[in-house]
Structure formats: structure tokens, C-alpha cells
Amino acid sequence: MDQTSQRQLEIIQAAGKLLLEKGVKGLTTKNLAAEMRFSESALYRHFKNKEDIIVYFLEYLDQNIQQRLNEIAYSSAKPTEKLSQLFNSQFTYFNQNPHFIVAILSEGLFDETEKIYQAMFKIINYKVQIISGIIEQAKLSNEINADIPTPDIVHIIMGSFRLMMLKWKISKFQLNLVAQGNALMQININLLTHEKN
């Protein structure tokens, strides 16, 4: 992702607001220009088209996730503590920025264009890699059961995370995401650690 200008950042934030209020179908260049209070032609001075806006939106999220999670992954904390911190960071961030979850949970967004698909896939792939690395560390330190294949553990953990986010979205963001989300992920971690005994 190239350096994002202040105006591009404002447009990305406005796109997030539209996603939250009107969903993916409501994110049109016409609506976005109206939200920004300028013409569609002015919008095209900053982005080529709607696809470009969504890709930038997802790349901005990807950079944010990598910055936060890398700091946790490469810290000196125990691997299971890293997992707890990682999901707490995710729940806290999305609680403050729910529009990103509207995008991530919009299945139709994957099918919009190849560039959007690749931007979405990059976020998912990064999370799989970072969590897999922490799981491997936890196995080496004998914190969790080494007999369970790492891809299966990642699938279980990320599936629980996604379900929690979906429940939060369905509740119209009324659930206490941070408290309930952290409690759910801690149950997952406890099951993995207890299983080895």
C-alpha cells in the first residue's frame, strides 16, 4: 500500500461509516461523494473507482492488524499469553471500529473483483500465519497438546473468533464484545492446555 494521503484516509473513514449504516451495497461512489460533500469527479481524483476504495480500505486494515499483532507475536510473553493478548487486541480494535467487521463478514465482497479478493485473502492468510507461529511456540514450550495438528487448532480458534464477531454484528453491536470475546477465546485456550494433561 502506498502512502495514504490525509484526504484518502478521510474517504476510507467515510466509506467505513457508509458500510456501517448501509452495508456493502450502500457503498457506492455516489453515496460516498455525498458523505464527503463533494462531487463524484472530485472523488476520482483520489481513487480510480469503487474497487480502488475498497482495496485501500482493506489494505489500511491489513497494515493496522500487522502492526498490532507483530508487536504481540514477537514479544517475550508466553505463547498462550500471546494468544490471549492477540485476540484482546482484535476485539478491542474492532469494538472501536465496527465498520471493518461489516466488510470482513460480507461474503459478497469476496466475489466483487480479483483485487478485492486478494486484499481479503492477504488479511486472512496473515492471521493464519501469525497464529500458527504462536501455536507452534506453545507446542515447543509444552503449553498445549502437540498431538493436535496446528492447522486444526488454528481452524478452531479462528472459527470461534469469526462466530463471536458474527454474533456481535447480528446483535447490532450491542454485545460486550471485548468481555465476551476474551472469555470465549480463553475457553479455547484452556481446552487446548487441559487436553494435554
HUNORBEL-V895581 format. One record per residue. N is the residue number from 1. OMEGA is omega as a letter, one per 20 degrees, with the letter a starting at -180 (none if undefined). NEAR is the number of other C-alpha atoms within 10 Angstrom. Layout:
n=N omega=OMEGA near=NEAR
n=N omega=OMEGA near=NEAR
This chain:
n=1 omega=r near=10
n=2 omega=r near=6
n=3 omega=a near=6
n=4 omega=r near=13
n=5 omega=r near=10
n=6 omega=r near=9
n=7 omega=r near=12
n=8 omega=r near=18
n=9 omega=r near=14
n=10 omega=r near=13
n=11 omega=r near=22
n=12 omega=r near=21
n=13 omega=r near=16
n=14 omega=r near=19
n=15 omega=r near=29
n=16 omega=r near=25
n=17 omega=r near=19
n=18 omega=r near=20
n=19 omega=a near=21
n=20 omega=a near=20
n=21 omega=a near=13
n=22 omega=a near=13
n=23 omega=a near=16
n=24 omega=a near=19
n=25 omega=r near=10
n=26 omega=r near=15
n=27 omega=r near=21
n=28 omega=r near=16
n=29 omega=r near=20
n=30 omega=r near=16
n=31 omega=a near=16
n=32 omega=r near=23
n=33 omega=r near=19
n=34 omega=r near=13
n=35 omega=a near=14
n=36 omega=a near=18
n=37 omega=r near=11
n=38 omega=a near=12
n=39 omega=r near=13
n=40 omega=r near=16
n=41 omega=r near=13
n=42 omega=r near=12
n=43 omega=a near=22
n=44 omega=r near=15
n=45 omega=a near=10
n=46 omega=r near=15
n=47 omega=a near=17
n=48 omega=a near=11
n=49 omega=a near=14
n=50 omega=r near=17
n=51 omega=a near=16
n=52 omega=r near=15
n=53 omega=a near=23
n=54 omega=r near=24
n=55 omega=r near=20
n=56 omega=r near=22
n=57 omega=a near=22
n=58 omega=r near=23
n=59 omega=r near=19
n=60 omega=r near=15
n=61 omega=a near=16
n=62 omega=r near=19
n=63 omega=r near=12
n=64 omega=a near=12
n=65 omega=a near=18
n=66 omega=r near=16
n=67 omega=a near=11
n=68 omega=a near=14
n=69 omega=r near=22
n=70 omega=r near=12
n=71 omega=r near=11
n=72 omega=a near=21
n=73 omega=a near=21
n=74 omega=r near=12
n=75 omega=a near=11
n=76 omega=a near=9
n=77 omega=r near=12
n=78 omega=a near=14
n=79 omega=a near=26
n=80 omega=r near=22
n=81 omega=r near=16
n=82 omega=r near=22
n=83 omega=r near=24
n=84 omega=a near=16
n=85 omega=a near=17
n=86 omega=a near=22
n=87 omega=r near=20
n=88 omega=r near=19
n=89 omega=r near=18
n=90 omega=a near=17
n=91 omega=a near=23
n=92 omega=a near=16
n=93 omega=a near=16
n=94 omega=r near=16
n=95 omega=r near=19
n=96 omega=a near=9
n=97 omega=a near=15
n=98 omega=a near=20
n=99 omega=r near=20
n=100 omega=r near=21
n=101 omega=r near=19
n=102 omega=r near=20
n=103 omega=a near=21
n=104 omega=a near=17
n=105 omega=r near=14
n=106 omega=a near=13
n=107 omega=a near=11
n=108 omega=a near=11
n=109 omega=r near=16
n=110 omega=a near=18
n=111 omega=a near=11
n=112 omega=r near=12
n=113 omega=r near=11
n=114 omega=a near=11
n=115 omega=r near=15
n=116 omega=r near=22
n=117 omega=a near=14
n=118 omega=r near=14
n=119 omega=r near=19
n=120 omega=a near=21
n=121 omega=r near=13
n=122 omega=r near=15
n=123 omega=a near=18
n=124 omega=a near=14
n=125 omega=r near=10
n=126 omega=a near=15
n=127 omega=r near=18
n=128 omega=a near=15
n=129 omega=a near=13
n=130 omega=r near=19
n=131 omega=r near=23
n=132 omega=r near=18
n=133 omega=r near=15
n=134 omega=r near=22
n=135 omega=r near=25
n=136 omega=r near=17
n=137 omega=a near=16
n=138 omega=r near=21
n=139 omega=a near=19
n=140 omega=r near=13
n=141 omega=r near=13
n=142 omega=r near=13
n=143 omega=r near=19
n=144 omega=a near=24
n=145 omega=a near=20
n=146 omega=a near=18
n=147 omega=r near=9
n=148 omega=a near=13
n=149 omega=a near=11
n=150 omega=r near=18
n=151 omega=r near=14
n=152 omega=r near=11
n=153 omega=r near=18
n=154 omega=r near=19
n=155 omega=a near=13
n=156 omega=a near=13
n=157 omega=a near=18
n=158 omega=r near=18
n=159 omega=r near=12
n=160 omega=r near=16
n=161 omega=a near=18
n=162 omega=r near=15
n=163 omega=r near=12
n=164 omega=a near=20
n=165 omega=r near=24
n=166 omega=r near=16
n=167 omega=r near=14
n=168 omega=r near=20
n=169 omega=a near=18
n=170 omega=r near=11
n=171 omega=a near=10
n=172 omega=r near=11
n=173 omega=a near=14
n=174 omega=r near=10
n=175 omega=r near=17
n=176 omega=a near=11
n=177 omega=a near=20
n=178 omega=a near=18
n=179 omega=a near=12
n=180 omega=r near=14
n=181 omega=r near=22
n=182 omega=r near=22
n=183 omega=r near=14
n=184 omega=a near=16
n=185 omega=r near=20
n=186 omega=r near=17
n=187 omega=r near=11
n=188 omega=a near=15
n=189 omega=r near=20
n=190 omega=r near=13
n=191 omega=r near=13
n=192 omega=a near=18
n=193 omega=a near=18
n=194 omega=a near=11
n=195 omega=a near=13
n=196 omega=a near=13
n=197 omega=none near=7
